[in-house]
Amino acid sequence: MPQMAPISWLFMFILFSFTLLMFCSSNYFLFKISPSQTFEKKINFNSFNWKW
């Protein structure tokens, strides 16, 4: 069984690293988040006059 030269291992590492980076970045940038329409701000501000 022939052995691979170190430059081939380096090239394979660079190739797979580049492929992983492109896959992760494409998943990150192509995924579009649609904001949910059901969420509304329902914050009740109760104003109290504190009399100490």
N, CA, C and O atoms as a Tripos MOL2 file, in Angstrom:
@<TRIPOS>MOLECULE
protein
  208   207    52     0     0
PROTEIN
NO_CHARGES

@<TRIPOS>ATOM
      1 N           0.8420   -1.1750    0.0000 N.3       1 MET1
      2 CA          0.0000    0.0000    0.0000 C.3       1 MET1
      3 C           0.8910    1.2430    0.0000 C.2       1 MET1
      4 O           1.7230    1.4160    0.8910 O.2       1 MET1
      5 N           0.7160    2.0910   -0.9850 N.am      2 PRO2
      6 CA          1.6010    3.2670   -1.0590 C.3       2 PRO2
      7 C           1.2570    4.2960    0.0090 C.2       2 PRO2
      8 O           0.1080    4.4340    0.4290 O.2       2 PRO2
      9 N           2.2740    4.9970    0.4240 N.am      3 GLN3
     10 CA          2.0830    6.0400    1.4260 C.3       3 GLN3
     11 C           1.9090    7.3830    0.7310 C.2       3 GLN3
     12 O           2.3690    7.5950   -0.3910 O.2       3 GLN3
     13 N           1.2230    8.2910    1.4450 N.am      4 MET4
     14 CA          1.0100    9.6220    0.8850 C.3       4 MET4
     15 C           2.1340   10.5450    1.3220 C.2       4 MET4
     16 O           2.6480   10.4340    2.4350 O.2       4 MET4
     17 N           2.4990   11.4360    0.4540 N.am      5 ALA5
     18 CA          3.5230   12.4290    0.7760 C.3       5 ALA5
     19 C           2.9240   13.4600    1.7270 C.2       5 ALA5
     20 O           1.7120   13.6730    1.7180 O.2       5 ALA5
     21 N           3.7590   14.1040    2.5510 N.am      6 PRO6
     22 CA          3.2310   15.1090    3.4940 C.3       6 PRO6
     23 C           2.5180   16.2670    2.8110 C.2       6 PRO6
     24 O           1.5880   16.8390    3.3790 O.2       6 PRO6
     25 N           2.9430   16.6230    1.5950 N.am      7 ILE7
     26 CA          2.2650   17.7250    0.8990 C.3       7 ILE7
     27 C           0.8450   17.3150    0.5090 C.2       7 ILE7
     28 O          -0.0430   18.1630    0.4250 O.2       7 ILE7
     29 N           0.6270   16.0290    0.2730 N.am      8 SER8
     30 CA         -0.7290   15.5650   -0.0400 C.3       8 SER8
     31 C          -1.6260   15.6460    1.1930 C.2       8 SER8
     32 O          -2.7980   16.0090    1.0880 O.2       8 SER8
     33 N          -1.0750   15.3080    2.3610 N.am      9 TRP9
     34 CA         -1.8480   15.4400    3.5970 C.3       9 TRP9
     35 C          -2.1870   16.8990    3.8670 C.2       9 TRP9
     36 O          -3.2950   17.2200    4.2970 O.2       9 TRP9
     37 N          -1.2300   17.7750    3.6120 N.am     10 LEU10
     38 CA         -1.4740   19.2040    3.8120 C.3      10 LEU10
     39 C          -2.5460   19.7000    2.8450 C.2      10 LEU10
     40 O          -3.4330   20.4610    3.2310 O.2      10 LEU10
     41 N          -2.4600   19.2680    1.5970 N.am     11 PHE11
     42 CA         -3.4620   19.6750    0.6140 C.3      11 PHE11
     43 C          -4.8490   19.1460    0.9860 C.2      11 PHE11
     44 O          -5.8410   19.8620    0.8500 O.2      11 PHE11
     45 N          -4.9220   17.9010    1.4530 N.am     12 MET12
     46 CA         -6.2120   17.3500    1.8770 C.3      12 MET12
     47 C          -6.7670   18.0940    3.0820 C.2      12 MET12
     48 O          -7.9690   18.3520    3.1520 O.2      12 MET12
     49 N          -5.9010   18.4430    4.0370 N.am     13 PHE13
     50 CA         -6.3530   19.2000    5.2050 C.3      13 PHE13
     51 C          -6.8880   20.5650    4.7940 C.2      13 PHE13
     52 O          -7.9340   20.9950    5.2800 O.2      13 PHE13
     53 N          -6.1770   21.2470    3.9000 N.am     14 ILE14
     54 CA         -6.6280   22.5620    3.4340 C.3      14 ILE14
     55 C          -7.9370   22.4320    2.6590 C.2      14 ILE14
     56 O          -8.8370   23.2570    2.8150 O.2      14 ILE14
     57 N          -8.0420   21.4080    1.8340 N.am     15 LEU15
     58 CA         -9.2580   21.2070    1.0460 C.3      15 LEU15
     59 C         -10.4720   20.9330    1.9350 C.2      15 LEU15
     60 O         -11.5280   21.5350    1.7420 O.2      15 LEU15
     61 N         -10.3300   20.0330    2.9040 N.am     16 PHE16
     62 CA        -11.4580   19.7210    3.7770 C.3      16 PHE16
     63 C         -11.7860   20.8770    4.7210 C.2      16 PHE16
     64 O         -12.9520   21.0980    5.0480 O.2      16 PHE16
     65 N         -10.7700   21.6110    5.1550 N.am     17 SER17
     66 CA        -11.0370   22.7850    5.9970 C.3      17 SER17
     67 C         -11.7920   23.8480    5.2150 C.2      17 SER17
     68 O         -12.7310   24.4550    5.7300 O.2      17 SER17
     69 N         -11.3820   24.0710    3.9710 N.am     18 PHE18
     70 CA        -12.0660   25.0500    3.1290 C.3      18 PHE18
     71 C         -13.5040   24.6080    2.8530 C.2      18 PHE18
     72 O         -14.4220   25.4280    2.8620 O.2      18 PHE18
     73 N         -13.6950   23.3200    2.6100 N.am     19 THR19
     74 CA        -15.0440   22.7990    2.3770 C.3      19 THR19
     75 C         -15.9200   22.9700    3.6120 C.2      19 THR19
     76 O         -17.0860   23.3480    3.5000 O.2      19 THR19
     77 N         -15.3680   22.6960    4.7750 N.am     20 LEU20
     78 CA        -16.1240   22.8710    6.0140 C.3      20 LEU20
     79 C         -16.4820   24.3350    6.2400 C.2      20 LEU20
     80 O         -17.6100   24.6470    6.6230 O.2      20 LEU20
     81 N         -15.5340   25.2290    6.0070 N.am     21 LEU21
     82 CA        -15.8180   26.6580    6.1790 C.3      21 LEU21
     83 C         -16.8780   27.1400    5.1960 C.2      21 LEU21
     84 O         -17.7590   27.9150    5.5690 O.2      21 LEU21
     85 N         -16.8060   26.6960    3.9620 N.am     22 MET22
     86 CA        -17.8050   27.1130    2.9790 C.3      22 MET22
     87 C         -19.1890   26.5450    3.3150 C.2      22 MET22
     88 O         -20.1980   27.2270    3.1380 O.2      22 MET22
     89 N         -19.2370   25.3170    3.7930 N.am     23 PHE23
     90 CA        -20.5140   24.7090    4.1660 C.3      23 PHE23
     91 C         -21.1340   25.4360    5.3560 C.2      23 PHE23
     92 O         -22.3270   25.7370    5.3500 O.2      23 PHE23
     93 N         -20.3280   25.7180    6.3680 N.am     24 CYS24
     94 CA        -20.8560   26.4000    7.5620 C.3      24 CYS24
     95 C         -21.2760   27.8270    7.2440 C.2      24 CYS24
     96 O         -22.3190   28.2820    7.7140 O.2      24 CYS24
     97 N         -20.4790   28.5380    6.4520 N.am     25 SER25
     98 CA        -20.8420   29.9130    6.1280 C.3      25 SER25
     99 C         -22.0680   29.9600    5.2170 C.2      25 SER25
    100 O         -22.8860   30.8730    5.3390 O.2      25 SER25
    101 N         -22.2090   29.0010    4.3140 N.am     26 SER26
    102 CA        -23.4070   28.9990    3.4720 C.3      26 SER26
    103 C         -24.6500   28.6770    4.2960 C.2      26 SER26
    104 O         -25.7140   29.2430    4.0460 O.2      26 SER26
    105 N         -24.5350   27.7850    5.2640 N.am     27 ASN27
    106 CA        -25.6770   27.5130    6.1350 C.3      27 ASN27
    107 C         -26.0230   28.7290    6.9790 C.2      27 ASN27
    108 O         -27.1960   28.9880    7.2500 O.2      27 ASN27
    109 N         -25.0070   29.4730    7.3940 N.am     28 TYR28
    110 CA        -25.2580   30.6410    8.2370 C.3      28 TYR28
    111 C         -25.9080   31.7620    7.4370 C.2      28 TYR28
    112 O         -26.8630   32.3810    7.9050 O.2      28 TYR28
    113 N         -25.4020   32.0290    6.2400 N.am     29 PHE29
    114 CA        -25.8850   33.1720    5.4840 C.3      29 PHE29
    115 C         -27.1320   32.8650    4.6600 C.2      29 PHE29
    116 O         -27.8680   33.7910    4.3190 O.2      29 PHE29
    117 N         -27.3930   31.6270    4.3360 N.am     30 LEU30
    118 CA        -28.5620   31.3030    3.5250 C.3      30 LEU30
    119 C         -29.7990   31.0240    4.3620 C.2      30 LEU30
    120 O         -30.9060   30.9820    3.8240 O.2      30 LEU30
    121 N         -29.6390   30.8340    5.6580 N.am     31 PHE31
    122 CA        -30.7840   30.5790    6.5260 C.3      31 PHE31
    123 C         -31.4330   31.9040    6.8770 C.2      31 PHE31
    124 O         -30.8210   32.7530    7.5240 O.2      31 PHE31
    125 N         -32.6760   32.0790    6.4470 N.am     32 LYS32
    126 CA        -33.3700   33.3430    6.6760 C.3      32 LYS32
    127 C         -34.3340   33.1810    7.8380 C.2      32 LYS32
    128 O         -35.1980   32.3050    7.8220 O.2      32 LYS32
    129 N         -34.1860   34.0120    8.8260 N.am     33 ILE33
    130 CA        -35.0460   33.9500   10.0020 C.3      33 ILE33
    131 C         -36.2460   34.8600    9.7680 C.2      33 ILE33
    132 O         -36.0970   36.0590    9.5340 O.2      33 ILE33
    133 N         -37.4230   34.2760    9.8330 N.am     34 SER34
    134 CA        -38.6270   35.0820    9.6930 C.3      34 SER34
    135 C         -39.1550   35.3960   11.0890 C.2      34 SER34
    136 O         -39.4240   34.4840   11.8700 O.2      34 SER34
    137 N         -39.3040   36.6630   11.4010 N.am     35 PRO35
    138 CA        -39.8020   37.0020   12.7390 C.3      35 PRO35
    139 C         -41.2570   36.5830   12.8990 C.2      35 PRO35
    140 O         -42.0690   36.7240   11.9850 O.2      35 PRO35
    141 N         -41.5540   36.0810   14.0490 N.am     36 SER36
    142 CA        -42.9210   35.6250   14.2930 C.3      36 SER36
    143 C         -43.8420   36.8250   14.4850 C.2      36 SER36
    144 O         -43.4870   37.8050   15.1410 O.2      36 SER36
    145 N         -45.0030   36.7270   13.9110 N.am     37 GLN37
    146 CA        -45.9550   37.8270   13.9670 C.3      37 GLN37
    147 C         -46.8040   37.7840   15.2280 C.2      37 GLN37
    148 O         -47.4880   38.7590   15.5410 O.2      37 GLN37
    149 N         -46.7760   36.6890   15.9480 N.am     38 THR38
    150 CA        -47.6350   36.5660   17.1180 C.3      38 THR38
    151 C         -47.0450   37.2540   18.3390 C.2      38 THR38
    152 O         -47.7560   37.5310   19.3060 O.2      38 THR38
    153 N         -45.7610   37.5270   18.2960 N.am     39 PHE39
    154 CA        -45.1220   38.1400   19.4530 C.3      39 PHE39
    155 C         -45.3860   39.6380   19.4450 C.2      39 PHE39
    156 O         -45.0200   40.3350   18.4990 O.2      39 PHE39
    157 N         -46.0050   40.1140   20.4720 N.am     40 GLU40
    158 CA        -46.2640   41.5390   20.6150 C.3      40 GLU40
    159 C         -45.7740   41.9700   21.9820 C.2      40 GLU40
    160 O         -45.7290   41.1900   22.9330 O.2      40 GLU40
    161 N         -45.4160   43.2110   22.0440 N.am     41 LYS41
    162 CA        -44.9460   43.7220   23.3310 C.3      41 LYS41
    163 C         -46.1510   43.9830   24.2280 C.2      41 LYS41
    164 O         -46.9540   44.8840   23.9880 O.2      41 LYS41
    165 N         -46.2430   43.1780   25.2450 N.am     42 LYS42
    166 CA        -47.3320   43.3400   26.2060 C.3      42 LYS42
    167 C         -46.7150   43.5660   27.5770 C.2      42 LYS42
    168 O         -46.6870   42.6750   28.4260 O.2      42 LYS42
    169 N         -46.2370   44.7470   27.7620 N.am     43 ILE43
    170 CA        -45.6200   45.0910   29.0360 C.3      43 ILE43
    171 C         -46.5300   46.1050   29.7220 C.2      43 ILE43
    172 O         -46.7900   47.1880   29.1980 O.2      43 ILE43
    173 N         -46.9920   45.7370   30.8710 N.am     44 ASN44
    174 CA        -47.8410   46.6470   31.6350 C.3      44 ASN44
    175 C         -46.9770   47.4180   32.6170 C.2      44 ASN44
    176 O         -46.3070   46.8430   33.4750 O.2      44 ASN44
    177 N         -47.0100   48.6970   32.4700 N.am     45 PHE45
    178 CA        -46.2820   49.5510   33.3910 C.3      45 PHE45
    179 C         -47.2720   50.0970   34.4140 C.2      45 PHE45
    180 O         -48.0940   50.9620   34.1100 O.2      45 PHE45
    181 N         -47.1760   49.5810   35.6120 N.am     46 ASN46
    182 CA        -48.0240   50.0830   36.6800 C.3      46 ASN46
    183 C         -47.2730   51.1960   37.3950 C.2      46 ASN46
    184 O         -46.2110   50.9870   37.9810 O.2      46 ASN46
    185 N         -47.8490   52.3600   37.3290 N.am     47 SER47
    186 CA        -47.1830   53.4840   37.9820 C.3      47 SER47
    187 C         -47.6990   53.6020   39.4160 C.2      47 SER47
    188 O         -48.8880   53.8100   39.6560 O.2      47 SER47
    189 N         -46.7890   53.4650   40.3340 N.am     48 PHE48
    190 CA        -47.1140   53.5930   41.7470 C.3      48 PHE48
    191 C         -46.4530   54.8470   42.2930 C.2      48 PHE48
    192 O         -45.3000   55.1480   41.9820 O.2      48 PHE48
    193 N         -47.1910   55.5580   43.0990 N.am     49 ASN49
    194 CA        -46.5990   56.6590   43.8400 C.3      49 ASN49
    195 C         -46.2360   56.1290   45.2150 C.2      49 ASN49
    196 O         -47.0920   55.9600   46.0820 O.2      49 ASN49
    197 N         -44.9850   55.8790   45.3900 N.am     50 TRP50
    198 CA        -44.5310   55.3500   46.6680 C.3      50 TRP50
    199 C         -44.4410   56.4870   47.6730 C.2      50 TRP50
    200 O         -43.7240   57.4650   47.4640 O.2      50 TRP50
    201 N         -45.1610   56.3450   48.7380 N.am     51 LYS51
    202 CA        -45.1380   57.3700   49.7810 C.3      51 LYS51
    203 C         -44.5300   56.7550   51.0190 C.2      51 LYS51
    204 O         -45.1860   56.0070   51.7450 O.2      51 LYS51
    205 N         -43.3060   57.0650   51.2500 N.am     52 TRP52
    206 CA        -42.5820   56.4950   52.3860 C.3      52 TRP52
    207 C         -42.8420   57.3190   53.6130 C.2      52 TRP52
    208 O         -42.3240   57.0090   54.6860 O.2      52 TRP52
@<TRIPOS>BOND
     1     1     2 1
     2     2     3 1
     3     3     4 2
     4     3     5 am
     5     5     6 1
     6     6     7 1
     7     7     8 2
     8     7     9 am
     9     9    10 1
    10    10    11 1
    11    11    12 2
    12    11    13 am
    13    13    14 1
    14    14    15 1
    15    15    16 2
    16    15    17 am
    17    17    18 1
    18    18    19 1
    19    19    20 2
    20    19    21 am
    21    21    22 1
    22    22    23 1
    23    23    24 2
    24    23    25 am
    25    25    26 1
    26    26    27 1
    27    27    28 2
    28    27    29 am
    29    29    30 1
    30    30    31 1
    31    31    32 2
    32    31    33 am
    33    33    34 1
    34    34    35 1
    35    35    36 2
    36    35    37 am
    37    37    38 1
    38    38    39 1
    39    39    40 2
    40    39    41 am
    41    41    42 1
    42    42    43 1
    43    43    44 2
    44    43    45 am
    45    45    46 1
    46    46    47 1
    47    47    48 2
    48    47    49 am
    49    49    50 1
    50    50    51 1
    51    51    52 2
    52    51    53 am
    53    53    54 1
    54    54    55 1
    55    55    56 2
    56    55    57 am
    57    57    58 1
    58    58    59 1
    59    59    60 2
    60    59    61 am
    61    61    62 1
    62    62    63 1
    63    63    64 2
    64    63    65 am
    65    65    66 1
    66    66    67 1
    67    67    68 2
    68    67    69 am
    69    69    70 1
    70    70    71 1
    71    71    72 2
    72    71    73 am
    73    73    74 1
    74    74    75 1
    75    75    76 2
    76    75    77 am
    77    77    78 1
    78    78    79 1
    79    79    80 2
    80    79    81 am
    81    81    82 1
    82    82    83 1
    83    83    84 2
    84    83    85 am
    85    85    86 1
    86    86    87 1
    87    87    88 2
    88    87    89 am
    89    89    90 1
    90    90    91 1
    91    91    92 2
    92    91    93 am
    93    93    94 1
    94    94    95 1
    95    95    96 2
    96    95    97 am
    97    97    98 1
    98    98    99 1
    99    99   100 2
   100    99   101 am
   101   101   102 1
   102   102   103 1
   103   103   104 2
   104   103   105 am
   105   105   106 1
   106   106   107 1
   107   107   108 2
   108   107   109 am
   109   109   110 1
   110   110   111 1
   111   111   112 2
   112   111   113 am
   113   113   114 1
   114   114   115 1
   115   115   116 2
   116   115   117 am
   117   117   118 1
   118   118   119 1
   119   119   120 2
   120   119   121 am
   121   121   122 1
   122   122   123 1
   123   123   124 2
   124   123   125 am
   125   125   126 1
   126   126   127 1
   127   127   128 2
   128   127   129 am
   129   129   130 1
   130   130   131 1
   131   131   132 2
   132   131   133 am
   133   133   134 1
   134   134   135 1
   135   135   136 2
   136   135   137 am
   137   137   138 1
   138   138   139 1
   139   139   140 2
   140   139   141 am
   141   141   142 1
   142   142   143 1
   143   143   144 2
   144   143   145 am
   145   145   146 1
   146   146   147 1
   147   147   148 2
   148   147   149 am
   149   149   150 1
   150   150   151 1
   151   151   152 2
   152   151   153 am
   153   153   154 1
   154   154   155 1
   155   155   156 2
   156   155   157 am
   157   157   158 1
   158   158   159 1
   159   159   160 2
   160   159   161 am
   161   161   162 1
   162   162   163 1
   163   163   164 2
   164   163   165 am
   165   165   166 1
   166   166   167 1
   167   167   168 2
   168   167   169 am
   169   169   170 1
   170   170   171 1
   171   171   172 2
   172   171   173 am
   173   173   174 1
   174   174   175 1
   175   175   176 2
   176   175   177 am
   177   177   178 1
   178   178   179 1
   179   179   180 2
   180   179   181 am
   181   181   182 1
   182   182   183 1
   183   183   184 2
   184   183   185 am
   185   185   186 1
   186   186   187 1
   187   187   188 2
   188   187   189 am
   189   189   190 1
   190   190   191 1
   191   191   192 2
   192   191   193 am
   193   193   194 1
   194   194   195 1
   195   195   196 2
   196   195   197 am
   197   197   198 1
   198   198   199 1
   199   199   200 2
   200   199   201 am
   201   201   202 1
   202   202   203 1
   203   203   204 2
   204   203   205 am
   205   205   206 1
   206   206   207 1
   207   207   208 2
@<TRIPOS>SUBSTRUCTURE
     1 MET1         2 RESIDUE 1 A MET
     2 PRO2         6 RESIDUE 1 A PRO
     3 GLN3        10 RESIDUE 1 A GLN
     4 MET4        14 RESIDUE 1 A MET
     5 ALA5        18 RESIDUE 1 A ALA
     6 PRO6        22 RESIDUE 1 A PRO
     7 ILE7        26 RESIDUE 1 A ILE
     8 SER8        30 RESIDUE 1 A SER
     9 TRP9        34 RESIDUE 1 A TRP
    10 LEU10       38 RESIDUE 1 A LEU
    11 PHE11       42 RESIDUE 1 A PHE
    12 MET12       46 RESIDUE 1 A MET
    13 PHE13       50 RESIDUE 1 A PHE
    14 ILE14       54 RESIDUE 1 A ILE
    15 LEU15       58 RESIDUE 1 A LEU
    16 PHE16       62 RESIDUE 1 A PHE
    17 SER17       66 RESIDUE 1 A SER
    18 PHE18       70 RESIDUE 1 A PHE
    19 THR19       74 RESIDUE 1 A THR
    20 LEU20       78 RESIDUE 1 A LEU
    21 LEU21       82 RESIDUE 1 A LEU
    22 MET22       86 RESIDUE 1 A MET
    23 PHE23       90 RESIDUE 1 A PHE
    24 CYS24       94 RESIDUE 1 A CYS
    25 SER25       98 RESIDUE 1 A SER
    26 SER26      102 RESIDUE 1 A SER
    27 ASN27      106 RESIDUE 1 A ASN
    28 TYR28      110 RESIDUE 1 A TYR
    29 PHE29      114 RESIDUE 1 A PHE
    30 LEU30      118 RESIDUE 1 A LEU
    31 PHE31      122 RESIDUE 1 A PHE
    32 LYS32      126 RESIDUE 1 A LYS
    33 ILE33      130 RESIDUE 1 A ILE
    34 SER34      134 RESIDUE 1 A SER
    35 PRO35      138 RESIDUE 1 A PRO
    36 SER36      142 RESIDUE 1 A SER
    37 GLN37      146 RESIDUE 1 A GLN
    38 THR38      150 RESIDUE 1 A THR
    39 PHE39      154 RESIDUE 1 A PHE
    40 GLU40      158 RESIDUE 1 A GLU
    41 LYS41      162 RESIDUE 1 A LYS
    42 LYS42      166 RESIDUE 1 A LYS
    43 ILE43      170 RESIDUE 1 A ILE
    44 ASN44      174 RESIDUE 1 A ASN
    45 PHE45      178 RESIDUE 1 A PHE
    46 ASN46      182 RESIDUE 1 A ASN
    47 SER47      186 RESIDUE 1 A SER
    48 PHE48      190 RESIDUE 1 A PHE
    49 ASN49      194 RESIDUE 1 A ASN
    50 TRP50      198 RESIDUE 1 A TRP
    51 LYS51      202 RESIDUE 1 A LYS
    52 TRP52      206 RESIDUE 1 A TRP
